């Protein structure tokens, strides 16, 4: 499905009822369309919302209507903060990954209060957004947070997303491409090891099943990028940033 206004309007009309909800959702889409980060733009949230919608139609989500609203708003807003940053330095990528959940949750709360979204919705969506950051060592407590986590990690391991990002980064500059490709390989492997196996990486059976189908393609492709990076004369300079 193309990343078009029609798609996002369909999602809004399907899951959101009130004007504050729809206004807040549209604001997030607008911000993601202006993203400085090719990994975190409207294509990213569209892919997540597409899978969310498909799973919902297949009756696999097991969510109440109110929980679906919370999840949709959380998906739309979870990467707004990091989308506004063009990170050229390897170590700052790790810093951003640590604080992005808190920062995006604050942005969401600020905008949600401006449109007078219900307080319980604000807190529920903000929790999911805050807890989506990569460094989480405790179980997530809500259905929306768990779904956002699983959808986001499936997107992390999406080769389609990786290839599009590589294409953009190559055009922006060699150092960005090299730093990003190494970050993806190192972080992807590290997180896998920390969570041991894919049964601990995801909360839902549908996510575990999807991951088992895509993980080999992902790691094969990123290892290919790593080999390409090693061959380049810029590589030694890049290592000084690690």
Secondary structure as GFF3:
##gff-version 3
##sequence-region A 1 242
A	DSSP	alpha_helix	5	15	.	.	.	ID=ss1
A	DSSP	alpha_helix	19	33	.	.	.	ID=ss2
A	DSSP	alpha_helix	42	57	.	.	.	ID=ss3
A	DSSP	alpha_helix	65	77	.	.	.	ID=ss4
A	DSSP	alpha_helix	80	83	.	.	.	ID=ss5
A	DSSP	alpha_helix	90	114	.	.	.	ID=ss6
A	DSSP	alpha_helix	119	130	.	.	.	ID=ss7
A	DSSP	alpha_helix	143	156	.	.	.	ID=ss8
A	DSSP	alpha_helix	159	172	.	.	.	ID=ss9
A	DSSP	alpha_helix	174	194	.	.	.	ID=ss10
A	DSSP	alpha_helix	198	201	.	.	.	ID=ss11
A	DSSP	alpha_helix	205	231	.	.	.	ID=ss12
A	DSSP	alpha_helix	235	239	.	.	.	ID=ss13
###
